[in-house]
Amino acid sequence: MRAKPIRCILLQAPVDCKVVAYVDLSTGPGAAGAAAMSASIGRSYRFTLAFLIIQGALIALYAVGSTTTLKTKPDTHLTDDYALYQDVHVMIFIGFGFLMAFLRRYGFSAVGFNYMIAALAIEWAMLVVGYSKQLIPSASDEASFPTKVVISVQQLVQGDFAAAAVLISFGALLGKTGPLQLMFLTLFECVAYAVNLRLLDLLGVSDVGGSLGIHAFGCYFGLAASAILSPREVLAEQPDNASSYFSDLFAMIGSVFLWIFWPSFVAIPVHGAAREMCILHTVLAIASSCLTAMAVSMSIRPEKEMKKLSMVDVQNATLAGGVAVGIVANFPIHPWGAMVVGSLAGILSVVGIAFISPAMERYLGLHDTCGVHNLHGMPALLGAVISVIVASLTSDTPSAVTQLLGIVVMLGVAITAGLITGLLVLKADAVPPSKLFLDDMHWETPEPALPEGFVEAPGTGGMAKSVVVPIGTDDKNEPLLAS
């Protein structure tokens, strides 16, 4: 018997259609449903308890281990630094958050978990970075352990920088990790980030914009953790590992915010003429990557595919110039040199999105949800290689050997720490394969988070797959027919 016509609410445009068949996918009530409910409640309590304990511990650590200098030593750079700090803050919470909101059924988690782990990273990293200078001292360091960490605007910036590294790693793991795993990842990564940053400082590596210390470190830490934490199911076709028209539009908002404020991110660690040079070089580099990314995106994909702009390229590769130029932004590369760096980074990032990421997934089994290797990893390494070349040609920069050694140290610390952290958090309330890239495991959603093509099964309250065709379609062309 043929189903009567209904109004199909799952298509982008409301059209009359008829349900040809239902395939009931609901589990229904019973022991399985009760077990799932019990597991959900236990997971919620563990989340609440863990975060309250961590926040209480942080309050205690700040009480005994931090101080300020506001009463005796006002910061003469406060006004300028705070303005740039707010720019960086916007990048962390709006830029990164919305850039990762491209998954059509993971928007709450992308923005919400971004919010959560960034706040945790800021609190924790200010202490960790501060104490790393005491525990791994240089000859010129005056403070010895245990001296209280001075909390200033520049220390707040260090917190944001550490949060950026953590969020880049989160991009590689997006949709595949739960909040408890993310909490532990954040705590462990901030420690590894501080150690790596301190080693680069002791070596004398110049990295004003964080190409190595933030972007590359966050990328390769995240990829190493993803190699451990990503279930094998992500390598198969996942219907929810995809975007929609509006989720891509939200992600584009994040990309534009990042693009606008990126010069502040690169320039805030320095002052005076060096700050102006960093701003100039970053603006030119990121503008150049925007143009070359769009130019290459239009035509790089195989002939069998339509030659059109890819929103993935525009969201990510247009920013690659800012990543690449960070390490040489205070080098004497001249405006045209910054444009060359940005142009190459934009092209490299598009090539990575179109060819390298699929190859990594196919041949290495390495899943990178947001493609952080294309936006942060490869452009950062490109910039680092350019810094080696520039350093070998000029006397106003650190030595080429120093810059090259910085690459090796960063990769060693990031990959080792990422693998160890992945193993440590592997079983901490992991996301089951059936809930990959879905919000509804951890968030109250206003509507059932049903995959596209699914509806509520009549009379069951469960989920059913509907096979629909527009009214008037010849029955012979229908994929399924109800008898």
N, C-alpha and C positions, 0 to 999 in steps of 0.2 A: 504494500500500500504506500502511495506517494505522500510525503509530508506536505502539509499545506504551506503556502507562502507566509513568510514572516518578514519583519524589518531587521536586516542584519546590521548590528551596531559595531561590528569589528572592522569594517572596511573604512578607509580614510574618508570616503564620501558616502553619505547615506544613500543606498540604492535598495530597491526591492530585490529580494533573493529568496531562494527556497532551500531549506535544509534537506539534503538528499539522504544523509545518514548520520547517526551519532555513534561514536565509539566511546563508551563510558570508561573514563580513566580515574574515577574517584575510588578511594580506598574504603570509604564508608566508615561508619562507626564500628567499634569493637576493640579488641585487644591492641591492635596496631595503632589505632587512633589514640587510645589512652596512653600507650607507651610514648608516642610522639609528644603528647601534651606534657607528660612527666619530664621528658628530656628537655623540652623547651623551658619549663619552669626552673629546672636545675641549672641550665645554661644562664638564665637571667640572674639567678641568685649569685652564681660565681662571678659574673660580670660586675654586679653591684658591689660585692664584697671586695673584689680585687682592686677596683678603681678607688673605693673609699680608703682602703689600706694604703695604696700608693699616694693618694693625695695627702693623707695624714702624715705619712713618712716625709713627703716633700716639705710640708709645713714645718716639721721638726728640724729638718736639715737646714732650711732657711733661717730658722730661729737661732741655731747655734753656729752656722757656717757662712753667713753673709752679712754684709754691712753696706752702707752708702757713704758718700762723701759730700752730700748736699749741704750739710751745715758748715763745713769748713773749706770746701774747694768747689765752687761752682764751675760748671763746664762752659768754657767760652764758646764752644762750637754747638751749644745745645740747640739753638733755633734752627740752624741749617741741618744738623744731624737728625733732629726729630722730624723735620719735613720729609727727608729722604727715608727715614725709618717707617713713616706711615705709608709711603709708596711701596716699600718692601712688604709691609703688613698686608696691603691690599693684594699684592701678588700671591702671598701665601694663602690667604683665606678665600679670596674671590677668584684670582687667576688660576691657581692650581685646582681649587675645588670644582669650578665649573668646567675647566678643560677636561676633567675626568668624568663629567656627567654625560658623556656621549652614549653610554649603554642605555638602551631604551627602558629597561626595567631595573636599573641599578642607580638611579639618580639620587634617591634619598641617601643611600650608602656612600656614594661618591662624594657628595658635598658634606654629609653629616660626619662620616668617619674622617674625612679630611680635616674638618673642624676639630674633632676630638683629638686626633693624634698630633696635630700641629700645636694645640694648646699644651698637651703633655710634653712634647719635645721642647717647647720654649722653656717651660719650668725646669725640666731636668737638665737640659743642655747648658744653661747658663752656669749651673754649678759644676757640671762635668768638665766643660771647657775651661772654666776658671781653675779648677783643681788640677787639671792635666798640666798646666804650666808650672805648678808646684811639684808635682810628682815626677815630671820629666823636664827638669830645669835646664836652662842654658847658662853659659858663663855670665851673661849680663843680667840674669833674673835676680831681683832683690828679694822677692818674697819666697819664703821656704815653707814647706808643709809643717803644721797646719795653720795657714794664715787665712782669715776670712776673705771670701770672694767679694770684691767690690761690685755692687750692682749699679750700673750706669746705663745711659742710652746706648753706648757702644756695646755693652754686654747684652742688652736687649736685642741688638742687631745680631750678635752671635747666636742668640736663641733662635731668631728667625732663619738664619743661615742653616743651622742644624735641622730645623723643621723642614726647610726646602729639600735637603738631602733625604730625609725620611719620606717626604711626600713623593719624591721621584721614585724611591723604592716601592712605595705603595702603588704607583702606577703600573709597575711590572706585575704586581700581585692582585690588581683590582678584580673584584668579583670572585676571588678564590680563597679569601681568608676572613675569619670572623673577628669581632672586636677584641676578644681576649688575646688572640694571636697577634693582632696589630699592636696591642698595648705592650706585650713583651718584645715584639720586634722593635718598637720605638725605643724602649729602655736600653736594649742591647746595642742598637745601631748608634744611638747618641754616644755611647762609650767608644765604639769603634771609630766613629766620626772624629771624636776629640783626639784619639790616639793618632789617627792618620794626619789630622791637621797639625798636631804638634810635631810629628816627624817631618812633614814638609817644611814647617817653620825652621826646625833645627838644621835641615839640609840647606836652607837658604833659597828654596824654590820660590819664584815670583808667580803669584796666582791671585791677583787683586780681585778678579771677578768670579773666583770660585770654579773655574772650568774643571780643574782636577779635584779640588777638595770638596766641592759640593755636587756638581753635575755628574762627572764621571764616577765619583765615589758612590753616590746614590744609585746610579744606574747599575753598576756592576755588583754592588751589594744586593740590590733588588733582584737582578737576574740570577745570582747565585742562590738566593733564598727561594726564588721561583722554581729553580731546578729541583729543589727538595719538596716544596709545598704544593706545587701544581699537580692535581690528580691527573691520571692518564686520560680521563674523560675529556679534558679540555682540548686535547689534540684532535678529537673527533669533531664533527660538525655540531656546534652548539647554537640552537635557534635564538637564544637570548644573549649570546656574545655578538651583538649587532646593535646598530644605532637605528634611530627613526629620524624623520624630518625635523621634529622639534627638539629631540635630544641633541642632535648635531648643532642645531642653532644655539642651544644653551652652551655647548662646548665652545662654540665660536666666541661667545661673550667672554669666557675665560681667556681664550687666546688673545683677544684684543686688549684686555686689561693687562696681561703679561707683556704684550708688545709695547704698550704705552709706557709702562713703569720700569722696563728692563734697565734703562740707563741709570736709574737710581740704585738698583741692585748692584751694579758693577762699581759705581762711583763712591758709595757711602764709606768704604773702609779708608779712603784717603782724603786729603784736604788740599786746598790751594790750587796751584796750577795742575797738579796731577789729577785732581777731581774733574777739572774742566776738560782735560785731555781724555779721560775715561768716558765722560758724557758724549763728547764729540765722536770718538771712535765707535762707541756702542750704537749711537743713533744711525750712523752711516752703515755700519755692518748689518744691523737688523733690518734697515730699509732695503739693503741690497739682497739679503736672503729672502725677503718678502717677494721681491720681483723675480729672482731666479727660480724660486720654488714654484711660483705660479706658472712661469714660462715652461719649465720642464714638466710640470704636472700635466699640462695639456696634451703632451705628445709622447710621454715615455713608455706608456704601457703597450703591450703587444698589439699588433694590427687587428687581431680578432676582437679586441675590446674597443668600445667607442672612445674617440678622442675628445674627452671632456675633462674639466677640472675635477679633481677629487677633493672632497671636503676634508678628508683625513690629512692630505698634504697641506692644505691651507691652514688647518688648525695647528699643525705641528712644525712643518718644515720652514714656515715663514719666520719662526722664532729662532731657528738654528744659528743665525748670525750672532745673536746675543750670547749664546752658549760658547761659540768658538772664539769670539773676540775677547772674552773675559780675561783670559790668561795673558794677553798681549795688549790690553787696553791702555796700560800705562807705559808701553814700549814706544820708541820713536818710529812707528810704522807709517805715519803720515795718513791723511784722509783717504787717499787712493788705496793704500794698503789695507785699511779697515774695510773698504768696499770689496776688495778682492777676497779677504777672509770671509766676509758675509756671503758673498756670491757663491763661493765654493761650498760653504756650509749648507746653504739652501739646496744646492744640487745634490750634495751627498745625502742629505736627509730624505729627499724624495726617492733617490735610488734605494736607500735602505727600506723605506716603506713599501716600495713596489717589488723589490727583489730579495733583499737580505733577510728581512723578517720572515717571509714565507719559507726561505731556505733554512733558517735557524730552526723553525718549527718542524719542517719536514725531515731534515737530516740529523738535527741534534736533539729533537724532542724538547726544545726550550721555548716555552710559551711566555710571551711578553704582551700583556693585555693592551696597554696604552702605547706600545712601541717606544718605550723610553730609550732604547738603544739608538733609535733613529734621531730623536730630538736631543737627548742629553749625552749619550755615550760616544757615538762616532764624531759628532761635531766638537765635543770637548777634546777628544784625542787629536782631531785635526788641528785645533787651536794649539794644543800642546806641542805637536810636531812643528808647527809654524814658529812657536816660541823658541824651540831648539835652533831652528834655522836663523831667526833674527838674532838670537844670543851669540851665535857663531860669527855674525857679521858686524856686530857692534860691541863697543866697550862699556856702554852705559847700562848694561843689563847683567843679570847673573850668568854664569857660564853655561854653555850648551850642555855640558856633562851634568851639571846640577839639574837643569830642566828635564833632561832625559831620565835621570835617576828618579826624579819625582814621579814620572809616569809608572816606572817599575814598582816603586814603593806603594803608590796608590792602588794599583791593580792587585798587588799581593795582599794588602790589608783588606780591601773591599771584598774580594772573592773569598778569602779565607773566613772572614767574619760573617759573610752572608751565608756560606755553607753551614758553619757551626750554628748560627742563629736559627736557620731553617730546621736543622735537626732538633734543636732544643724546644721549638714551639710547635713541632709537627702535630702533636696529639692534643694541643690545648684548644678544645672545642672547635675542631676543624669543621669546615663546611662540607656537608655531604654532596656527592655528585648531582643529586636531583635538585639542589638549591644553588648551584653555581650561577652567578650573574643575576641573582634575584634579590630584591629588597625584602620580600615578605617573611624571610626567616628571622630578621632582627628588627623590623620596623612595622608599625601600624600603617597600613596602606589604605587610602580612601576607597579603593575598589579592589576586588580580587586581582592579584598580579598574575593574570592568565596570559600565557604566550599567545602571540598573534595566531588567529585561526581557531582559538578555543573559546567556548562559551560555558555558561552554567548549565549542567545537564538537567532537563526538566524533571522535577519530582524527586531528585536525588540530593540536591544541595552540593553535589560534587562537581568535578571538572570533566568536560567532555570535549572531544574534538569534533567540530562540525565540518562537514564537506558541503560547501555552498556553491551555487552557480546562479548567475542572474536569471530572473524570470524571462522566459522566452528562448532560453538556450535549448538546442536540440538534445533530447535525452541521450542520444547515441554518443554525445561528446562528454557526458558526465563521468567523472572519475569513479564514482560509486553510485550504485542504484539500490534503493531499498526494495525488497521483494514484497 
